Amino acid sequence: QVQLVESGGGSVQSGGSLRLSCVASGIPFGFYRMGWYRQAPGKQRELVASITRGGTTNYGESVTGRFTISRDNAKKMVYLQLNSLRPEDTAVYYCNANSAFSGQDHWGQGTQVTVSS
């Protein structure tokens, strides 16, 4: 059974920082591209950041320079460091595992990030 479990969300003031973590089980983690997405109320889910098995990263335009994605293949974990948070970063953040080879796509249950001004 595939599981992605996020943690680390919470409430912070504008300018603050958080670190999100996601632990994966049930998949050959090293073969998956891992990503973080977010969804704010009334908005579509959007890509925040992704990282390939080889460590190549990609960021959404609104978070470039503020957020950093990383992964630890041995621990089957992916992280998202959120710095210089803004109220518009408030959303539920989801961990995603995607395999272009198998076509499999898995999601975590989400963790809430709330940034107050």
PLY file of the C-alpha trace (Angstrom):
ply
format ascii 1.0
element vertex 117
property float x
property float y
property float z
element edge 116
property int vertex1
property int vertex2
end_header
0.00 0.00 0.00
1.36 3.38 -1.03
1.43 6.07 1.63
2.70 9.62 1.61
2.50 11.30 5.00
3.14 15.01 5.37
4.05 16.86 8.54
5.36 20.24 9.62
2.51 22.54 8.73
1.27 25.19 11.10
0.54 28.86 11.64
3.22 31.54 11.37
3.42 35.27 10.92
4.42 36.93 7.68
8.17 36.63 7.17
8.40 33.44 9.18
9.62 29.99 8.20
8.38 26.42 8.23
9.79 23.09 7.14
7.48 20.50 5.66
8.38 16.81 5.55
6.90 13.90 3.63
7.75 10.26 4.23
6.90 7.71 1.57
6.23 4.00 1.84
5.13 1.34 -0.61
7.00 2.77 -3.62
10.54 2.51 -4.98
11.19 6.06 -3.81
14.42 6.59 -5.70
12.65 6.11 -9.03
9.99 8.76 -8.42
9.92 12.45 -9.06
8.73 14.06 -5.83
6.83 17.29 -5.60
4.95 19.67 -3.36
1.71 21.20 -4.49
-0.64 23.56 -2.72
-4.29 24.48 -2.89
-5.83 27.59 -1.40
-9.59 27.93 -0.84
-11.36 28.60 -4.12
-8.22 28.09 -6.18
-6.79 25.28 -8.28
-4.02 23.07 -6.99
-0.66 24.40 -8.16
2.89 23.15 -8.29
5.14 24.60 -5.61
8.31 22.64 -6.25
9.52 19.32 -7.62
12.72 17.33 -7.53
13.76 14.49 -9.80
15.46 11.30 -8.73
18.73 12.91 -9.77
18.14 16.06 -7.75
17.08 18.47 -10.47
14.67 21.00 -8.99
11.87 23.09 -10.39
9.92 25.84 -8.62
6.74 27.75 -9.09
7.34 31.36 -10.01
5.81 32.75 -6.83
8.09 30.76 -4.50
11.41 30.89 -6.36
14.10 32.18 -4.07
12.03 31.64 -0.92
11.31 27.89 -0.84
13.76 25.01 -1.18
12.93 21.39 -1.96
15.24 18.52 -1.08
15.09 14.76 -0.78
16.78 11.94 1.11
16.44 8.76 -0.91
17.80 6.57 1.88
15.12 7.79 4.29
12.43 7.98 1.58
11.72 11.56 2.53
11.20 14.85 0.73
11.36 18.23 2.41
10.18 21.73 1.65
11.82 24.63 3.44
9.53 27.66 3.38
11.18 31.00 4.13
9.95 34.59 3.95
6.38 33.38 4.13
3.58 35.62 2.94
-0.17 35.54 3.63
-0.71 34.42 0.03
1.26 31.24 0.80
-1.63 30.11 2.99
-2.90 26.80 1.61
-3.02 23.07 2.12
0.30 21.64 0.96
0.34 18.20 -0.63
3.17 15.78 -1.21
3.20 14.06 -4.61
5.10 11.10 -6.02
5.11 10.67 -9.78
6.61 8.04 -12.03
6.65 8.91 -15.72
7.83 5.35 -16.42
4.89 3.56 -14.79
2.37 6.40 -15.01
1.68 6.13 -11.30
0.80 9.27 -9.36
0.32 9.33 -5.58
-0.79 12.03 -3.14
-0.56 12.63 0.57
-3.42 13.85 2.70
-2.09 17.39 2.94
-0.85 19.68 5.69
-2.20 23.15 6.40
0.06 26.19 6.25
-1.43 29.46 7.49
0.45 32.75 7.29
-0.95 35.78 9.06
-0.05 39.38 8.29
0 1
1 2
2 3
3 4
4 5
5 6
6 7
7 8
8 9
9 10
10 11
11 12
12 13
13 14
14 15
15 16
16 17
17 18
18 19
19 20
20 21
21 22
22 23
23 24
24 25
25 26
26 27
27 28
28 29
29 30
30 31
31 32
32 33
33 34
34 35
35 36
36 37
37 38
38 39
39 40
40 41
41 42
42 43
43 44
44 45
45 46
46 47
47 48
48 49
49 50
50 51
51 52
52 53
53 54
54 55
55 56
56 57
57 58
58 59
59 60
60 61
61 62
62 63
63 64
64 65
65 66
66 67
67 68
68 69
69 70
70 71
71 72
72 73
73 74
74 75
75 76
76 77
77 78
78 79
79 80
80 81
81 82
82 83
83 84
84 85
85 86
86 87
87 88
88 89
89 90
90 91
91 92
92 93
93 94
94 95
95 96
96 97
97 98
98 99
99 100
100 101
101 102
102 103
103 104
104 105
105 106
106 107
107 108
108 109
109 110
110 111
111 112
112 113
113 114
114 115
115 116
